[in-house]
Amino acid sequence: MLSAFSSPLFLYHYFEATHGPFRNLSDLESEAAEAILQQLRDEGNCFAARRAPDYLRIRRELEERIRALFVQKRGQPRRERPHYMIVGACDWLCTWYQEVDVVTIPLSAFHPQTISFTYGDSFPAMLYTDGKPYRDQVYTLDELQSLIQQYGLPQDWNQDGACGPERYIEAQIWDDQPLQAYMYS
């Protein structure tokens, strides 16, 4: 299955070095998540500080929708909410953090039934209604190669964002097991 790719693909997770990887607001109760997001807004020194007041509500709704679409495609999520990574490197994401760090994991480390993808960040991918065929779509690992062949990697053709909101392919990780070695306590 993965041998069909011409070279090994890696997933990337960018994060604030002082906080550690895979710190997921969606894993927290709503009040605790809102408090952390408000602290980030108050500090004002990262991309998350600019998120809208209803960000967490919309994010949770999108996560539920993505999960349901993934299950319809025979996905078997082991988490209620995903962790996020992207397919390939994306320099733009380095600008989101004061002190950026990154975890890279080969795509082969993930079980196909525990990983889904959206073409672009899940917010525009699931919310925009501009007629692009990859809107409101969730893709499986089996569909990833075809998706890349058809549309390319957004970070290659849209580095500056001038061609729309697609800046990377987002991976939703529905299992903690492949991430355990990278998580901080």
C-alpha positions as CSV (number, residue, x, y, z in Angstrom):
1,M,0.0,0.0,0.0
2,L,2.6,2.6,1.1
3,S,5.1,1.4,-1.4
4,A,3.0,3.1,-4.1
5,F,4.5,6.4,-3.0
6,S,7.7,7.2,-4.9
7,S,9.5,8.2,-1.6
8,P,8.5,7.7,2.0
9,L,6.1,10.3,3.3
10,F,6.4,11.9,6.7
11,L,3.9,13.6,8.9
12,Y,4.9,16.8,10.7
13,H,3.7,18.2,14.0
14,Y,4.7,21.8,14.7
15,F,4.5,23.1,18.3
16,E,5.7,25.6,20.8
17,A,9.0,24.1,22.1
18,T,8.3,25.3,25.7
19,H,4.9,23.5,25.8
20,G,5.8,20.2,24.0
21,P,4.0,18.3,21.2
22,F,0.5,16.9,21.0
23,R,-1.0,19.2,23.6
24,N,-4.5,19.0,22.5
25,L,-7.2,21.5,23.6
26,S,-9.9,19.2,22.5
27,D,-8.8,16.7,25.1
28,L,-9.7,19.2,27.9
29,E,-13.1,20.0,29.3
30,S,-14.6,23.1,27.6
31,E,-13.8,25.5,30.5
32,A,-10.2,24.4,30.9
33,A,-9.7,24.7,27.1
34,E,-11.2,28.1,27.0
35,A,-9.0,29.3,29.9
36,I,-5.8,28.1,28.1
37,L,-7.0,29.7,24.8
38,Q,-7.7,33.0,26.7
39,Q,-4.2,32.9,28.2
40,L,-2.8,32.5,24.7
41,R,-4.9,35.5,23.6
42,D,-3.7,37.6,26.5
43,E,0.0,36.8,25.8
44,G,-0.7,37.6,22.1
45,N,2.6,36.1,20.9
46,C,1.4,33.2,18.8
47,F,-1.0,32.3,16.0
48,A,-3.5,30.8,18.4
49,A,-3.9,34.2,20.1
50,R,-5.8,35.4,17.0
51,R,-8.4,32.7,17.1
52,A,-12.1,33.8,17.1
53,P,-14.1,33.6,20.4
54,D,-16.2,30.7,19.0
55,Y,-13.1,28.8,17.8
56,L,-13.4,25.9,20.3
57,R,-17.1,25.4,19.7
58,I,-16.6,25.2,15.9
59,R,-13.5,23.0,16.3
60,R,-15.4,20.4,18.3
61,E,-18.3,20.4,15.8
62,L,-15.8,19.9,12.9
63,E,-14.0,17.1,14.8
64,E,-17.3,15.3,15.3
65,R,-18.2,15.7,11.6
66,I,-14.7,14.6,10.4
67,R,-14.9,11.6,12.8
68,A,-18.4,10.6,11.5
69,L,-17.2,10.9,7.8
70,F,-14.1,8.9,8.6
71,V,-16.2,6.1,10.3
72,Q,-18.5,6.1,7.2
73,K,-15.3,5.2,5.2
74,R,-14.6,2.4,7.6
75,G,-12.2,4.3,9.7
76,Q,-11.8,3.0,13.3
77,P,-10.9,5.9,15.5
78,R,-9.6,5.0,18.9
79,R,-9.9,8.6,20.2
80,E,-12.9,10.8,20.4
81,R,-10.9,13.8,19.1
82,P,-7.9,13.7,16.8
83,H,-4.4,14.9,17.2
84,Y,-3.2,16.9,14.2
85,M,-0.2,16.6,11.9
86,I,0.4,17.5,8.3
87,V,1.7,15.7,5.2
88,G,5.2,17.0,4.4
89,A,7.0,20.0,5.8
90,C,5.4,23.4,5.7
91,D,7.7,26.4,6.5
92,W,4.6,28.7,7.0
93,L,3.7,26.8,10.2
94,C,7.0,27.8,11.7
95,T,5.7,31.4,11.8
96,W,2.9,30.3,14.2
97,Y,5.3,29.9,17.2
98,Q,7.8,32.0,19.2
99,E,10.1,29.0,19.6
100,V,9.0,26.3,17.1
101,D,9.9,22.7,17.3
102,V,8.7,19.8,15.1
103,V,8.1,16.1,15.4
104,T,8.3,14.0,12.2
105,I,6.9,10.6,12.0
106,P,6.9,8.3,8.9
107,L,3.4,7.7,7.6
108,S,4.1,4.0,7.8
109,A,4.0,4.3,11.6
110,F,0.2,4.7,11.5
111,H,-2.5,2.1,11.1
112,P,-4.6,3.0,8.0
113,Q,-7.8,2.8,9.9
114,T,-6.7,5.3,12.5
115,I,-5.7,8.3,10.3
116,S,-7.8,10.6,8.1
117,F,-7.0,13.6,6.0
118,T,-8.5,16.8,4.8
119,Y,-7.1,18.7,1.8
120,G,-6.0,21.8,3.6
121,D,-6.7,22.7,7.2
122,S,-9.9,21.2,8.5
123,F,-11.5,24.6,9.1
124,P,-11.6,25.8,5.4
125,A,-11.7,22.2,4.1
126,M,-15.0,21.6,6.0
127,L,-16.5,25.1,6.1
128,Y,-15.8,26.8,2.8
129,T,-18.4,26.5,0.1
130,D,-16.4,27.7,-2.9
131,G,-17.1,24.6,-5.1
132,K,-13.7,23.1,-4.8
133,P,-14.1,19.3,-5.0
134,Y,-12.1,18.5,-1.9
135,R,-14.4,20.7,0.3
136,D,-16.4,18.9,3.0
137,Q,-14.4,15.7,2.2
138,V,-12.4,13.4,4.5
139,Y,-9.9,11.1,2.9
140,T,-8.4,7.8,4.0
141,L,-4.8,6.7,3.7
142,D,-5.8,4.6,0.7
143,E,-7.0,7.8,-1.0
144,L,-3.9,9.9,-0.1
145,Q,-1.7,9.1,-3.1
146,S,-4.5,9.8,-5.6
147,L,-5.3,13.1,-3.7
148,I,-1.7,14.2,-3.9
149,Q,-1.4,13.2,-7.6
150,Q,-4.5,15.1,-8.5
151,Y,-4.0,18.3,-6.5
152,G,-0.4,18.3,-5.3
153,L,0.9,19.3,-1.9
154,P,-0.5,22.8,-1.2
155,Q,2.8,23.9,0.5
156,D,4.4,23.4,-3.0
157,W,1.9,25.4,-5.0
158,N,0.6,27.9,-2.4
159,Q,3.5,28.8,-0.2
160,D,2.4,32.3,0.4
161,G,-1.4,31.6,0.6
162,A,-2.1,33.8,-2.5
163,C,-4.1,30.9,-4.1
164,G,-6.5,30.3,-1.2
165,P,-6.5,28.8,2.2
166,E,-4.9,25.5,1.3
167,R,-1.4,25.5,2.8
168,Y,-1.0,21.8,3.6
169,I,-2.8,18.5,3.8
170,E,-4.0,18.0,7.4
171,A,-3.7,14.5,9.0
172,Q,-6.1,13.7,11.8
173,I,-4.5,11.1,14.1
174,W,-7.2,9.0,15.8
175,D,-4.9,6.8,18.0
176,D,-2.4,7.8,20.7
177,Q,-0.2,4.7,20.3
178,P,2.0,5.9,17.4
179,L,2.6,9.2,19.2
180,Q,3.5,7.8,22.7
181,A,7.2,8.1,22.1
182,Y,6.9,11.8,21.3
183,M,4.4,13.0,24.0
184,Y,5.7,14.8,27.0
185,S,4.3,14.2,30.5
